[in-house]
Amino acid sequence: MAKPIHMMIRVIDEAKSVAFYEKAFGLEVKDRFGFDGFTLVYLKNDENDFEVELTVNHGRSEPYTHGTGYGHLAVSTDDVAREHKRASDAGLDPTPVKEFFRDGKLLAKFFFLQDPDGYKIEVLQRHGRYT
């Protein structure tokens, strides 16, 4: 079976994006490869193997459009309230924590952050299917 290893997003400002993902999720630059016309930056933390790949197209100044297909990236945490407070204290402007119930039981507890390029990231409480 295939194993997911990374997701890629195109960003305008490498430094802003790296700073956001480090501050928001503790992701650090693990590899950086410069090419003619673009740079690939791989971010991850020690908690898992999955990486966020930032693609920086040199000379691009216009923001990317996300179209109607992109939804969000999701990450999980042991304590969504603690992470919400940490994100708020860091000035990352998280949305309010929400809870979804199904058949009277908690399905999901979460909030969203938005990175400098407008990509949405859902932060979910580890629970049920979201562990």
C-alpha positions in Angstrom: 0.0 0.0 0.0 1.2 3.5 -0.7 2.3 5.6 2.2 1.7 9.4 2.2 5.0 11.2 2.6 4.4 14.9 1.9 2.0 17.5 0.6 3.2 20.4 -1.6 2.0 24.0 -1.6 3.3 26.9 -3.7 4.3 30.0 -1.6 5.4 33.5 -2.4 7.7 34.3 0.5 9.9 31.4 1.7 11.0 33.1 5.0 7.4 34.0 6.0 6.1 30.5 5.3 9.0 28.8 7.1 8.4 31.1 10.1 4.7 30.4 10.1 5.0 26.6 10.0 7.7 26.6 12.6 5.7 28.8 15.0 2.4 27.1 14.3 3.5 23.4 14.2 7.1 23.1 15.2 8.1 22.2 11.7 11.7 22.8 10.7 13.6 22.9 7.4 15.0 19.4 6.8 16.1 19.9 3.2 16.3 22.8 0.8 17.0 22.3 -2.9 17.6 25.3 -5.2 17.0 24.9 -8.9 16.9 27.2 -11.9 13.5 28.9 -11.5 12.3 27.4 -8.2 13.3 26.2 -4.8 11.9 23.2 -2.8 11.9 23.4 1.0 10.9 20.3 3.0 9.6 20.9 6.5 8.9 18.3 9.2 9.2 17.7 13.0 10.4 14.7 15.0 6.9 13.5 15.8 6.3 12.0 12.3 7.6 11.3 8.9 5.1 13.4 6.9 6.5 16.5 5.4 5.2 19.8 4.0 7.0 20.7 0.8 7.1 24.4 0.0 7.7 25.3 -3.6 9.0 28.8 -4.2 8.8 29.8 -7.9 11.5 32.5 -8.3 10.3 35.8 -9.5 6.7 35.2 -8.6 5.0 38.1 -6.8 1.3 37.5 -7.4 -0.5 35.5 -4.8 -1.6 32.0 -5.9 -5.3 31.2 -6.3 -6.6 28.1 -4.6 -9.4 27.5 -6.9 -12.4 25.5 -5.8 -10.5 22.3 -5.2 -8.2 23.0 -2.2 -9.8 22.4 1.2 -7.3 22.2 4.0 -4.5 20.2 5.6 -5.3 18.6 8.9 -3.0 18.0 11.9 -3.9 16.4 15.2 -2.9 17.3 18.8 -3.4 15.8 22.3 -4.7 19.1 23.6 -6.6 21.3 21.2 -7.3 23.9 23.9 -3.6 24.2 24.7 -2.7 24.5 21.0 -5.4 27.1 20.5 -4.1 29.2 23.3 -0.5 28.8 22.1 -1.5 29.9 18.6 -3.4 32.8 20.0 -0.5 33.9 22.1 1.8 33.6 19.1 -0.4 36.0 17.1 -1.5 33.4 14.6 -5.2 34.4 14.8 -6.9 30.9 15.1 -10.6 30.5 14.5 -12.7 29.7 17.6 -12.6 26.0 18.7 -15.7 24.2 17.4 -17.2 20.8 18.2 -19.0 18.5 15.8 -21.4 15.9 17.2 -22.9 12.9 15.4 -25.6 10.7 16.9 -25.1 12.5 20.2 -21.3 11.7 20.4 -18.4 14.0 19.9 -17.0 13.5 16.4 -14.5 16.3 16.2 -13.1 19.2 18.2 -11.0 21.6 16.1 -9.9 25.1 15.0 -8.3 26.5 11.9 -5.2 28.5 11.1 -4.3 30.2 7.9 -0.8 30.4 6.6 0.7 33.5 4.9 -0.4 32.3 1.4 -4.0 31.7 2.6 -3.8 27.9 2.9 -6.1 26.6 5.7 -4.8 24.1 8.3 -7.3 22.3 10.6 -6.0 21.5 14.1 -8.0 18.5 15.5 -8.1 17.0 19.0 -6.8 13.4 18.8 -10.0 11.4 19.3 -11.8 8.6 17.6 -10.9 8.6 13.9 -8.6 11.6 14.3 -5.7 10.0 16.2 
